[in-house]
Amino acid sequence: MDTIGTGENVDLPVLVENILQEADRVGVSDVHIDPFESDVFVRFRIDGLLSVHRRLPKTLHAGLIGRIKILARLRTDLHHLPQDGRVTRPHHHADIRVSVMPTYYGEAVVLRILKDKPDFSQLESLGISTADASYLATVVSRKRGMVLVTGPTGSGKTTTLYSLLKLIAPDRLIVTIEDPVEYMLPRARQIQVDADHGLTFASGLRSVLRQDPDVIMVGEIRDAETAHIAIHAALTGHLLFSTVHTNDAISVIIRLLDMGIAPYLIAATVETIIAQRLVRKKCQHCRVLSGCLACKYTGFQGRIAIYELITVTDALREAITNEPSLSRLRTITERAGVRNLMIDGMTKTEHGLVDMAEVLSAL
């Protein structure tokens, strides 16, 4: 951890640039800048874990936040309300999503580093088995239905969705509604949610249906209105991708029922449900927890997803139509041989990709 003394004669643009360059060099996903009573902590999130990178004097806080606001084109005179912005760094092949939030000790900032043009072309590289990747390739070629991904915040759902969209044939029109737009997809019309001006997931989806799309991606189904419009879209000849927040794949069905969707509509539209978690990947150079130079002696390098994939079979559709309990749905998927998150984690452990302690922590 680096510490700067009194903060006198510190070149703030250079300080911010040094933080960003170091974050890029060590593979940081998020930079947190948190003010406290007498210090400011700069923390890096690497492979899901947060650690202190620098400790700065409080005297630098206002200038540091001001410099970041200037880069993100935010209001430097506004301190009592949240602000969101973006910094483009083409020479570093990355964009940075900026979130400023007022706290008791001053404004805190989170910088989400978005690598430019990531590789979404190989589902297997994300942790999906070859057999499941082959199945998903057939799913995305369908003309209608819903593919839903679930998992907590930061579990890689957006990456999975983008990877699936990359498989769509070029002769089909893709329209996305996102909050925010994280990466640019070739050939897709991407829409940024703007709730302050009335553009929500629901209103955006309703308008998108008049744009003659073939494939629609909705960043999240978070309310009954969006759910009903999404179901209608899937029924009327559109292939729709989205996310729903639940603990596991089969709970998505119960969540849709709780939103007021009729059981027969769920049975008629939902094709595939994917649940996932991200876990740290064992360093493939040393494969030992004491680590090596490649993994900076942590024993881990990068992250990989553990998955649960449910195909909505005829038996499952019939069960959904009869408004079953969660336990009944789980029994049906278990009998169908669905590999749940724990089993997929154990399989990846046996193959030397992850450590079982990481799997248990994620679940």
Salt bridges, closest charged atoms under 4 A:
GLU17 OE1 - ARG89 NH1 3.03
GLU17 OE2 - HIS92 NE2 3.63
GLU22 OE2 - ARG25 NH2 2.82
ASP24 OD1 - LYS115 NZ 2.20
ASP30 OD2 - ARG112 NE 2.46
ASP34 OD2 - ARG43 NH2 2.76
ASP39 OD2 - ARG55 NH2 3.03
ASP77 OD1 - ARG75 NE 3.12
ASP95 OD2 - ARG86 NE 3.39
GLU107 OE2 - LYS69 NZ 2.81
GLU107 OE1 - HIS79 ND1 3.04
GLU182 OE2 - ARG97 NH1 2.93
ASP194 OD2 - HIS197 ND1 2.88
GLU220 OE1 - ARG222 NH2 3.12
GLU220 OE2 - HIS245 NE2 3.76
GLU225 OE2 - ARG206 NH2 2.81
ASP248 OD2 - ARG330 NH2 2.55
GLU271 OE1 - ARG142 NH1 2.79
GLU271 OE1 - ARG317 NH2 3.35
ASP344 OD1 - ARG339 NH2 3.41
ASP344 OD2 - LYS348 NZ 2.69
GLU358 OE2 - ARG280 NH2 2.93
